[in-house]
Amino acid sequence: MRRAARSFGVVDPALLAARLRGFGQPAEYDMPLEIVRNAVVFHARGLINTRAIQNNLDWVWPYWIERQFDPEDVSFLPRSANFSHINLTHRNWTAVGLPDLAVYSLVDPRGLVMPLHDGWAVDAWVVPGNGLRLVPSQLTSVRQELDVSRQAVRTGSTAGDLGLLAEAVMVFVGNEPWLELNYAATSGVAADLVVALRPYNTEGIQFIDTIDALPDDAGWLVNRSQELRFGGRPDRMVHSYYAEGDVFHRLHETRHGHVACPVGMASAAACFAVPAGGRRVATVRIPLGREARREHGSVWRTTSWRTARETVARFILPDERHQFLCDAAVNTLLHLSAGKVYPGPYTYRRFWFRDASLMLEALLQLGAIERVRAHLDTFPRLQKHDGYFESQEGEWDSNGEVLWVFGRFAALTGEPLSASWCRALEKGARWLARKRLPETGRPQDGLLPAGFSAEHFGPNDHYYWDVFWAIGGLRGAAAALENSGHRAAAAQARELADKFARSVERSINEHAVPRGRGAVPASPFRRMDSGAIGVLVADYPLQLYPSGDDRVGRTVDHFLRHHFVNGGFFQDMTHSGVNIYLTLAVAQSLLRAGDPRWQPIIRHVAADASPTGQWPEAIHPMTGGGCIGDGQHGWAAAEWVRWVRNAFVREEAGALVLGSGLLPEWLDARRPLGIRGMATPWGAVTVEFEPVGEVGWTVRVAGSWREPAPRMTIALPGRKPVPLPEDEREMIVETAAP
């Protein structure tokens, strides 16, 4: 490789690799193979985008391209040195689907629909004979909403006297899932409602090689494999291929039958005439049975959204926006756990133990016990022979996270674990024992090896994040094993957790805190940077330290001073955006400490959600759109659910704290609020706040307690905590200052 590099006059790859390794700690893996593979696939499309887009800017492109390639737009990115052109400014989409079906059709912020996973798209325009045209992707604003009762996305747009309303929803026809697209166009002059087949999607080019009109122009057969059917026959059909340009510029013609494009950029349009001053509707239906069979085999359930939501806990909030975000987050968690647990419906449509554990724990809190049980039943089969729950090679946090979620299952259900689950926990604990570094006098002794963290804390290092998860997971597993009759294994897990805890305390006190000037960096070898966000896992959700721990407080203060942008935590490492689930982790630490600075953070998080109630993995600080990862992130949805649950009832020091995260505006609204059927370690609980008088609240608690009932304290923000007497489950409190 060196000789080849010299002969071509390029950099020596061995020297480059050595230089890169020098920025991190010596590790078993420089980078997980999966990360490399995914990056290659991602940038391969970006390279195709480079060849296809910038010399064809007269095409109608997806919203992100229209913005990112516009030199007058805040989303504009110069392209000279970027060898691949990828979506870095508006990674936002919403999956439509059904709660028990792992099929995800995506809708982008302007109503562009990708029916099939990583496939081509369907768009709609309103085009008069001349003059202004309505093309949603080229508009600066539209109206978009999510109907959570059906998981349907509606997009409304206007331009002059032209109007277009588009709806995407998944339905069952017989026993087969179909995507249904409903369009309604209005126009002051004679125009066409155009339904267009596009050779791209939310990431860029997606090839369409052939398009064939179905008999009687009833629809199209795309790439000789996928049908798209119209609800009524169009008035005109037209197609085009790459050398002729976009079909958008040939709408005045009539062409139907067959088109083939050697470049893979075939496009087609079906035109439905809109009378002057009138309205025209068009329906498109796309069968998705093949997608369903790919994920589920030949059998799947057909539960409705209403039925699915009746099986989980309910939020009752006076703020319509926050209520909507709760409902949308619950839908996201149910949808993304329909097959395997996926962190997202597109870019992250793959299984990782880390994200699955965090999302399943949120579902546990919602009371979706049987759904979580079914997923956890698969974990032992996915565990490697040596006990490793591998998310990606070279990452050492997943064993702790898996042990933790099994422990949470035992705690929130009160059930003993099955024999197969206990064996998996014992193997997972032994793997951690073998992976723990020996004690030889180094800063990293007793920790886990240096690894590449998928949470993007920086180069390979001995991250405290990994060790804290190991401690929390081992302690949770120890309690579960003890409750399941495996006392010897429980004792071993507890002893190992204590060893890790002593080692991490020594490392933090002797090496990290001096480097962090009282705060705690990401590892014993780092100064304070945004990667230190991983340290907060010790406080939330693991509660390894008591509330108000000084080092945690100093670390949070550092983030608020140096790493908050637009009201959210800005992760400099890789994300280079405002990360919602990490922002909510900061808010949870502040809440636990009784620090009211959580309040503006929660308001900003709510404001950062898309109109359809979704958060991308990270948000561009200027465009407000997604800049990395999936545009609908399951972990972010899980953290919002956890936040609102903890606002009403959170676990602390063997007791329940009620109402500590209620926003002042919720209380000022003087309307009932609460949660119903939320799981806790003592049983399912309902907590309701009902206004009485001008400033008073009646607090009612109803629990299906497993004996004994917990101690409870009412701790409204800014008020002194009030114990709820054991013999009473109703109490009147006031919000006004004494």
C-alpha positions in Angstrom: 0.0 0.0 0.0 2.9 2.3 0.8 4.5 1.7 -2.6 1.2 2.2 -4.4 0.6 5.4 -2.5 4.1 6.7 -3.5 3.6 5.8 -7.1 0.4 7.8 -7.3 1.8 10.6 -5.3 -0.7 10.4 -2.4 -0.3 10.3 1.4 1.3 7.2 3.0 -1.7 5.3 4.4 0.4 3.6 7.2 1.8 6.9 8.4 -1.6 8.6 8.2 -3.2 5.7 10.3 -0.4 6.0 12.9 -0.9 9.8 13.1 -4.7 9.3 13.5 -4.2 6.7 16.3 -2.0 9.2 18.1 -5.0 11.4 19.0 -6.6 8.6 21.1 -5.6 6.0 23.6 -4.3 2.6 22.3 -7.3 0.4 21.6 -8.3 -2.9 20.2 -10.1 -1.2 17.3 -9.3 2.1 15.7 -13.0 2.3 14.5 -15.8 -0.3 14.4 -16.0 -1.9 11.0 -19.8 -1.1 10.9 -19.0 2.6 11.2 -16.6 2.4 8.3 -19.0 0.4 6.2 -21.9 2.8 6.9 -19.7 5.8 6.1 -18.7 4.2 2.8 -22.4 3.6 1.8 -23.4 7.1 3.0 -20.7 8.9 1.0 -21.2 6.7 -2.0 -24.6 8.2 -2.4 -23.1 11.6 -1.6 -20.7 11.1 -4.5 -23.6 10.3 -6.8 -25.3 13.4 -5.5 -22.2 15.4 -6.5 -22.5 14.2 -10.1 -26.3 14.5 -10.4 -27.4 17.6 -8.6 -25.2 20.7 -9.1 -25.2 20.5 -12.9 -29.0 19.9 -12.9 -30.3 22.7 -10.7 -33.2 23.2 -13.0 -34.8 20.1 -11.6 -37.3 20.1 -8.8 -35.3 18.7 -5.9 -36.2 17.7 -2.3 -36.5 20.5 0.2 -33.0 19.9 1.7 -31.3 20.3 -1.7 -33.4 23.3 -2.7 -32.2 25.0 0.5 -28.6 23.7 0.8 -27.8 24.6 -2.8 -29.3 28.1 -2.6 -26.5 30.7 -2.1 -29.0 33.1 -0.6 -30.3 30.6 2.0 -28.9 30.2 5.6 -28.6 26.4 4.7 -26.2 27.0 1.9 -23.0 25.0 2.0 -20.0 25.7 -0.3 -19.1 22.5 -2.2 -15.7 22.9 -3.7 -13.8 20.7 -1.3 -16.7 18.4 -0.3 -16.2 15.3 -2.4 -19.7 14.1 -1.5 -22.9 16.2 -1.3 -25.1 15.0 1.6 -28.0 16.3 3.6 -26.4 18.2 6.5 -29.0 20.9 7.1 -32.5 19.4 7.0 -32.4 15.8 8.1 -36.1 15.8 9.1 -38.8 13.3 8.3 -41.7 11.5 9.9 -42.6 7.9 9.5 -46.3 6.9 8.8 -47.3 3.4 9.6 -49.0 1.1 12.1 -48.0 0.3 15.7 -47.2 -3.4 15.2 -45.8 -3.2 11.7 -42.1 -2.5 11.1 -42.8 -0.7 7.8 -41.8 2.9 7.7 -42.9 5.2 4.8 -41.3 8.7 5.3 -42.7 12.2 4.8 -40.2 15.1 4.5 -40.9 18.6 5.8 -42.5 19.6 2.5 -44.7 16.5 1.9 -42.3 14.5 -0.3 -43.1 10.8 0.4 -40.6 7.9 0.3 -42.9 4.8 0.4 -40.3 2.1 0.5 -37.2 1.9 2.7 -34.4 3.8 1.0 -36.4 4.0 -2.2 -37.7 6.6 -4.7 -40.2 9.2 -3.8 -43.6 10.6 -4.7 -44.3 14.4 -4.9 -47.2 16.6 -5.8 -47.4 20.1 -7.4 -50.1 22.4 -8.7 -49.1 23.8 -12.1 -51.2 26.3 -14.2 -50.7 26.7 -17.9 -48.5 29.7 -17.2 -47.5 32.0 -14.3 -46.9 31.0 -10.7 -46.5 27.3 -9.8 -47.0 25.6 -6.5 -44.0 23.4 -5.7 -43.8 22.7 -2.0 -40.1 21.9 -1.8 -39.4 25.4 -3.1 -41.5 27.2 -0.6 -40.1 28.9 2.5 -43.0 27.7 4.7 -45.8 25.2 4.6 -48.3 23.9 7.2 -47.5 20.4 8.4 -49.1 18.4 11.2 -49.3 14.8 12.6 -52.6 13.2 13.4 -51.5 11.0 16.2 -54.8 9.1 16.2 -53.8 7.6 12.8 -50.1 8.5 12.5 -51.0 10.4 9.4 -48.9 13.4 8.1 -50.7 16.3 6.5 -48.9 19.0 4.5 -50.7 22.1 3.4 -49.1 24.7 1.1 -50.2 27.8 -0.9 -48.8 30.0 -3.6 -50.9 32.9 -4.7 -54.4 31.5 -5.4 -53.0 27.9 -5.7 -53.5 25.5 -2.8 -52.4 21.9 -2.1 -53.3 19.6 0.8 -51.4 16.3 1.0 -52.0 13.5 3.4 -49.9 10.3 3.9 -51.3 7.4 6.0 -50.9 3.6 6.1 -54.0 1.5 5.9 -54.8 -2.2 5.6 -56.6 -3.4 2.5 -57.6 -7.0 3.3 -54.6 -8.3 5.2 -52.1 -6.3 3.2 -50.6 -2.9 4.3 -50.9 -0.1 1.7 -49.6 3.4 1.8 -52.4 5.8 0.9 -51.6 9.3 -0.4 -54.5 11.8 -0.7 -54.1 15.0 -2.6 -56.5 17.9 -2.9 -55.7 20.9 -5.1 -57.4 24.3 -5.6 -56.7 26.9 -8.1 -58.1 30.3 -9.3 -57.2 29.4 -12.9 -57.2 26.2 -14.9 -54.3 24.1 -13.7 -53.0 20.5 -13.2 -52.7 18.6 -9.9 -49.5 16.8 -10.7 -48.5 13.6 -8.9 -44.8 13.0 -9.8 -42.5 10.0 -9.5 -39.0 11.2 -8.4 -35.7 9.4 -8.7 -34.5 10.6 -5.3 -35.4 10.7 -1.6 -34.5 12.5 1.6 -30.8 11.5 1.3 -30.4 12.2 -2.4 -30.4 10.2 -5.6 -32.3 6.9 -5.6 -32.3 5.3 -9.1 -35.4 4.7 -11.2 -34.3 2.7 -14.2 -37.7 1.9 -15.8 -41.3 3.1 -15.5 -44.2 1.3 -17.1 -47.8 2.6 -17.2 -50.2 0.0 -15.9 -53.2 -1.0 -18.2 -55.7 1.8 -18.6 -53.2 4.2 -17.1 -54.2 3.0 -13.7 -50.8 3.6 -12.3 -47.1 2.8 -12.7 -44.8 -0.2 -12.4 -41.5 1.1 -11.1 -38.3 -0.7 -11.8 -40.3 -3.7 -12.9 -41.1 -4.6 -9.3 -43.2 -2.1 -7.4 -46.7 -0.9 -8.3 -48.2 2.5 -7.7 -51.9 2.8 -8.3 -54.2 5.8 -8.8 -57.6 6.1 -7.3 -58.9 7.5 -10.6 -57.5 7.8 -14.1 -55.4 10.9 -14.7 -56.2 13.2 -17.6 -52.7 13.0 -18.9 -49.4 11.1 -18.2 -45.9 12.1 -19.2 -42.4 10.8 -18.6 -38.8 11.7 -19.1 -35.3 10.4 -18.8 -32.0 12.0 -17.7 -30.9 13.3 -21.1 -34.2 15.0 -21.6 -34.2 16.6 -18.1 -36.8 16.6 -15.4 -40.4 15.7 -16.3 -41.4 18.9 -14.6 -40.4 20.8 -17.8 -42.4 18.4 -20.1 -45.8 18.6 -18.3 -47.4 20.2 -21.4 -46.7 16.9 -23.4 -48.5 13.6 -23.3 -46.4 10.5 -23.0 -47.4 7.2 -21.5 -46.3 3.6 -21.8 -42.7 2.8 -21.1 -39.6 4.8 -20.3 -36.1 3.6 -19.5 -33.1 5.6 -18.4 -29.6 4.3 -18.6 -28.5 6.7 -15.9 -31.3 5.7 -13.5 -33.0 9.1 -13.5 -36.3 8.4 -15.1 -39.2 10.5 -13.9 -42.9 10.6 -14.6 -46.0 12.6 -13.8 -49.7 12.1 -13.8 -51.8 15.2 -14.4 -55.3 15.7 -13.0 -57.1 18.8 -14.4 -58.2 21.4 -11.8 -61.0 23.7 -13.1 -60.6 27.4 -12.7 -61.9 28.4 -9.3 -62.4 24.7 -8.5 -60.9 21.7 -6.7 -59.5 18.4 -7.7 -58.5 15.4 -5.6 -56.3 12.4 -6.4 -55.5 9.3 -4.5 -52.4 7.1 -4.8 -52.1 3.7 -3.2 -48.9 1.7 -2.9 -48.9 -1.9 -1.7 -46.3 -2.6 1.0 -46.8 -6.3 1.6 -43.3 -7.1 0.3 -41.8 -4.7 2.8 -43.8 -6.2 5.6 -42.8 -9.8 4.7 -39.2 -8.7 4.6 -39.4 -7.7 8.3 -42.1 -10.0 9.7 -42.2 -13.1 7.4 -45.7 -14.2 6.5 -47.5 -13.2 9.7 -48.2 -9.8 11.3 -50.7 -8.2 13.5 -53.1 -5.4 12.6 -53.5 -3.5 15.8 -54.9 0.0 15.4 -53.3 3.1 16.9 -56.2 3.5 19.3 -55.9 0.0 20.6 -52.1 0.2 21.0 -52.3 3.5 22.9 -54.9 2.1 25.3 -52.4 -0.4 26.5 -49.9 2.2 27.8 -49.8 5.0 30.3 -51.5 8.3 29.6 -50.3 11.9 30.0 -52.7 14.7 30.8 -51.1 18.1 30.2 -52.7 21.6 30.0 -50.3 22.7 27.3 -51.5 21.5 23.9 -48.0 21.5 22.4 -46.5 19.5 25.3 -49.4 17.1 25.2 -49.0 16.6 21.5 -45.2 16.0 21.9 -46.0 13.3 24.5 -48.5 11.6 22.2 -46.2 11.7 19.3 -43.3 10.4 21.3 -45.4 7.4 22.5 -46.3 6.7 18.9 -42.7 6.8 17.9 -41.7 4.3 20.6 -44.5 2.0 19.7 -43.8 2.2 16.0 -40.0 1.8 16.2 -40.4 -1.3 18.4 -42.9 -3.0 16.1 -40.2 -5.5 14.8 -36.7 -5.1 16.1 -36.1 -2.0 18.2 -34.8 0.6 15.8 -33.4 4.1 16.9 -34.9 5.5 13.7 -37.1 4.6 10.7 -34.4 5.2 8.0 -30.8 6.1 8.7 -30.8 4.2 11.9 -33.0 1.3 10.9 -30.7 -1.2 12.5 -30.5 -2.8 15.9 -28.1 -1.6 18.6 -28.3 -2.9 22.2 -27.6 0.6 23.5 -30.5 2.4 21.9 -32.8 -0.6 22.3 -32.2 -0.7 26.1 -32.9 3.0 26.5 -36.1 2.9 24.4 -37.3 -0.3 26.0 -36.9 1.2 29.5 -39.1 4.2 28.5 -41.7 1.7 27.2 -41.4 -0.1 30.6 -42.3 3.1 32.4 -45.3 3.5 30.1 -46.4 0.0 31.2 -45.9 -1.8 27.8 -44.7 -4.8 29.8 -45.5 -7.5 27.2 -44.0 -5.6 24.3 -40.8 -5.2 26.3 -40.8 -8.8 27.4 -41.0 -10.0 23.8 -38.0 -7.9 22.9 -35.9 -8.9 25.9 -36.6 -12.5 25.1 -34.5 -12.0 22.0 -31.4 -10.6 23.8 -30.0 -13.9 25.1 -30.0 -15.3 21.5 -28.2 -12.2 20.3 -25.5 -12.4 23.0 -22.1 -13.6 21.9 -20.7 -16.9 23.3 -18.3 -15.0 25.5 -21.1 -12.9 27.1 -20.7 -9.8 25.0 -23.8 -7.9 24.0 -22.1 -6.3 21.0 -23.6 -3.2 19.5 -20.5 -2.4 17.5 -17.0 -3.8 17.9 -14.7 -1.7 20.1 -17.6 -0.2 22.2 -17.8 -1.3 25.8 -21.0 0.3 27.1 -23.7 -2.1 25.8 -23.2 -4.9 28.4 -23.9 -2.4 31.2 -26.9 -1.0 29.4 -28.4 -4.5 28.7 -27.9 -5.6 32.4 -29.5 -2.3 33.4 -32.7 -2.7 31.3 -33.1 -6.3 32.6 -32.7 -4.9 36.1 -35.3 -2.2 35.4 -37.7 -4.9 34.0 -37.4 -6.8 37.3 -37.8 -3.6 39.4 -40.8 -2.1 37.5 -42.7 -5.4 37.2 -41.7 -7.1 40.5 -41.3 -10.3 38.6 -38.4 -12.8 39.0 -36.4 -13.3 35.8 -36.6 -16.4 33.7 -33.7 -19.0 33.8 -32.5 -18.0 30.3 -32.5 -14.3 31.2 -30.5 -15.0 34.4 -28.0 -17.1 32.5 -27.5 -14.2 30.0 -27.0 -11.7 32.9 -24.4 -14.0 34.5 -22.5 -14.3 31.2 -22.7 -10.6 30.7 -21.3 -9.9 34.1 -18.5 -12.4 33.6 -17.6 -10.6 30.3 -17.3 -7.3 32.2 -15.1 -9.0 34.8 -12.8 -10.3 32.1 -12.8 -6.9 30.3 -11.9 -4.9 33.4 -8.3 -3.6 33.3 -5.8 -4.9 35.9 -4.5 -2.6 38.7 -1.0 -1.6 37.8 -0.8 2.0 38.9 -2.1 3.7 35.7 -4.9 6.3 35.5 -7.2 3.8 33.6 -6.6 0.9 36.0 -9.8 -1.0 37.0 -11.7 0.7 34.1 -12.7 -0.7 30.8 -10.4 -0.7 27.7 -10.1 2.3 25.5 -12.9 2.2 23.0 -14.6 4.1 20.2 -17.9 5.4 21.7 -20.8 5.6 19.3 -22.0 8.5 21.5 -19.2 10.5 19.8 -17.3 11.6 22.9 -14.1 11.8 20.8 -11.2 9.5 19.8 -10.6 6.1 21.5 -10.4 6.6 25.2 -11.1 5.0 28.6 -14.5 6.6 28.9 -16.2 6.9 32.3 -19.5 6.5 30.4 -18.6 2.9 29.8 -17.7 2.2 33.4 -20.7 4.0 34.9 -23.0 1.8 32.7 -21.1 -1.2 33.9 -21.7 -0.2 37.6 -25.4 0.6 37.1 -26.0 -2.5 35.0 -24.3 -4.8 37.5 -26.2 -3.4 40.4 -29.5 -3.7 38.6 -28.6 -7.2 37.5 -27.6 -8.1 41.1 -31.0 -7.1 42.5 -32.8 -8.9 39.7 -30.7 -12.1 40.2 -31.2 -11.9 44.0 -35.0 -11.7 43.5 -34.8 -14.6 41.1 -33.1 -16.9 43.5 -29.5 -16.6 42.0 -27.9 -15.4 45.2 -24.3 -16.4 44.4 -24.4 -14.7 41.0 -26.0 -11.7 42.6 -23.2 -11.4 45.1 -20.6 -11.7 42.4 -22.2 -9.0 40.3 -22.5 -6.7 43.3 -18.8 -7.3 44.2 -17.7 -6.5 40.6 -19.8 -3.3 40.6 -18.1 -2.2 43.9 -14.7 -2.9 42.3 -15.5 -0.8 39.3 -16.9 1.9 41.6 -13.7 2.1 43.7 -11.6 2.3 40.5 -13.6 5.0 38.9 -13.6 7.0 42.1 -9.9 6.8 42.4 -9.4 7.7 38.7 -11.8 10.7 38.9 -10.4 12.1 42.1 -6.7 11.6 41.3 -6.7 12.4 37.6 -10.0 13.7 36.1 -11.1 16.4 38.7 -7.7 18.1 38.6 -7.9 18.2 34.8 -11.5 19.4 34.9 -10.9 22.0 37.7 -13.6 20.5 39.8 -15.7 19.2 37.0 -15.3 15.7 35.5 -13.9 15.2 32.0 -14.9 12.3 29.8 -11.9 10.2 30.8 -8.8 10.4 33.0 -6.8 11.6 30.0 -9.1 14.5 28.8 -9.6 18.1 29.7 -13.2 19.4 29.9 -14.9 19.3 26.5 -18.4 18.4 25.2 -17.5 14.7 25.4 -17.8 15.0 29.2 -21.6 14.8 28.8 -21.2 11.1 29.2 -20.3 11.5 32.8 -23.8 12.6 33.6 -25.1 9.1 33.2 -23.9 8.4 36.7 -26.4 11.0 37.9 -29.2 10.3 35.4 -30.5 7.7 34.9 -28.3 5.5 37.0 -28.3 7.6 40.3 -25.0 6.2 41.3 -24.4 9.5 43.3 -26.8 11.2 45.7 -28.8 14.1 44.3 -26.9 17.4 44.4 -23.4 15.8 44.1 -20.9 18.6 43.9 -18.8 17.1 41.0 -22.0 16.5 39.0 -23.1 20.1 39.7 -19.8 21.5 38.6 -19.9 19.4 35.4 -23.4 20.6 34.6 -22.4 24.2 35.2 -19.5 23.8 32.7 -21.9 22.6 30.1 -24.4 25.5 30.7 -21.5 28.0 30.4 -19.6 26.6 27.5 -21.6 24.0 25.5 -25.2 25.3 25.3 -26.3 26.9 22.0 -29.9 28.1 21.3 -31.0 26.7 24.7 -29.7 23.2 24.0 -26.6 21.1 24.6 -24.3 21.5 21.5 -22.2 18.3 21.0 -19.0 19.4 19.3 -17.9 15.8 18.8 -19.1 14.6 15.3 -22.7 15.7 15.9 -21.8 19.4 15.6 -25.4 20.1 16.5 -27.8 20.5 19.4 -28.5 17.0 20.7 -31.9 16.6 22.2 -31.5 13.5 24.3 -28.2 14.8 25.8 -29.9 18.2 26.4 -32.7 16.3 28.3 -30.0 14.5 30.4 -28.7 17.9 31.6 -32.3 18.9 32.5 -32.8 15.7 34.4 -29.6 16.3 36.5 -30.8 19.8 37.2 -34.2 18.5 38.2 -32.7 16.0 40.5 -30.6 18.7 42.2 -33.7 20.9 42.6 -32.1 23.5 40.3 -34.8 25.5 38.4 -32.5 26.0 35.4 -34.2 22.9 33.9 -37.3 25.0 33.1 -35.9 27.0 30.1 -34.2 23.9 28.8 -37.5 22.0 28.6 -39.2 25.0 26.8 -36.4 25.0 24.2 -36.6 21.3 23.7 -40.3 21.5 23.0 -39.7 24.4 20.6 -37.0 22.5 18.8 -39.4 19.6 17.8 -40.7 19.6 14.3 -44.3 20.4 13.5 -44.9 16.7 13.5 -43.5 16.3 17.0 -40.2 14.7 16.1 -36.6 15.5 16.9 -33.6 14.5 14.7 -30.5 13.2 16.4 -28.9 16.6 16.4 -30.2 20.0 15.2 -28.3 22.5 13.0 -27.9 25.7 15.1 -28.8 28.0 12.2 -31.4 26.1 10.1 -33.2 24.4 12.9 -33.1 21.2 10.8 -31.4 17.9 11.4 -27.7 17.8 10.8 -26.8 14.2 11.6 -28.3 10.7 11.9 -32.0 9.9 11.6 -34.6 12.6 11.2 -36.9 10.9 13.7 -34.9 9.7 16.6 -36.3 7.1 19.0 -33.9 7.8 21.8 -34.9 11.5 21.8 -38.6 10.4 22.0 -37.7 8.1 24.9 -36.1 10.9 26.8 -39.1 13.2 26.3 -41.3 10.4 27.7 -38.9 9.9 30.7 -38.8 13.6 31.3 -42.5 14.1 31.6 -42.9 11.0 33.7 -40.2 12.3 36.1 -41.9 15.7 36.1 -44.9 14.0 37.8 -43.3 11.1 39.6 -39.7 10.2 39.9 -37.8 7.7 42.0 -35.3 9.1 44.5 -33.7 7.4 47.5 -36.2 4.7 47.9 -39.2 7.0 47.6 -41.4 8.8 45.0 -41.2 12.5 44.5 -44.4 14.0 43.0 -44.7 17.1 40.9 -41.1 18.4 41.0 -40.9 19.0 37.3 -44.2 20.7 36.7 -43.7 23.8 34.6 -45.1 27.1 36.2 -47.2 27.7 33.1 -48.8 24.3 33.5 -49.9 25.3 37.0 -50.8 28.8 36.0 -53.3 27.3 33.4 -55.4 26.1 36.4 -56.5 23.0 34.5 -56.3 19.3 35.6 -53.0 17.6 34.8 -51.4 14.2 35.6 -50.3 10.8 34.5 -52.2 7.5 34.6 -50.9 4.0 34.8 -47.1 4.8 35.0 -44.9 2.0 36.2 -42.8 2.4 39.3 -40.8 -0.1 41.4 -43.7 -0.2 43.8 -46.4 -0.7 41.2 -48.4 1.3 38.6 -49.3 4.7 39.8 -51.8 7.5 38.8 -51.0 11.0 40.0 -53.5 13.8 39.3 -53.4 17.5 40.1 -56.7 19.3 40.2 -57.0 23.0 40.9 -58.9 24.2 44.0 -59.4 27.8 44.8 -57.1 30.4 43.4 -53.7 28.9 44.1 -54.4 25.5 45.6 -54.1 22.0 44.1 -55.7 18.7 45.2 -53.1 16.0 44.7 -54.5 12.5 44.3 -52.5 9.4 44.1 -53.8 5.9 43.3 -51.4 3.0 43.1 -51.6 -0.7 42.4 -49.0 -1.2 45.0 -46.9 -4.2 45.7 -46.5 -4.2 49.4 -45.3 -2.1 51.1 -46.5 1.2 49.5 -43.7 3.7 48.9 -42.9 6.9 50.8 -44.1 9.9 48.8 -43.3 13.6 48.9 -45.0 16.4 47.0 -42.3 18.8 45.8 -43.8 21.5 43.5 -41.1 23.8 42.0 -40.2 26.6 44.4 -42.1 25.1 47.3 -40.8 23.2 50.3 -41.3 19.5 49.9 -44.4 18.1 51.8 -44.6 14.4 52.8 -47.8 12.7 51.8 -49.0 10.9 54.9 -49.0 7.1 54.6 -52.6 6.8 55.6 -53.7 9.4 53.0 -53.5 9.5 49.2 -55.0 12.9 48.7 -53.7 16.2 49.8 -54.3 19.9 49.1 -51.1 22.0 48.4 -50.6 25.6 47.3 -48.4 27.0 44.7 -48.3 30.6 46.0 -45.4 31.7 48.1 -46.2 31.6 51.9 
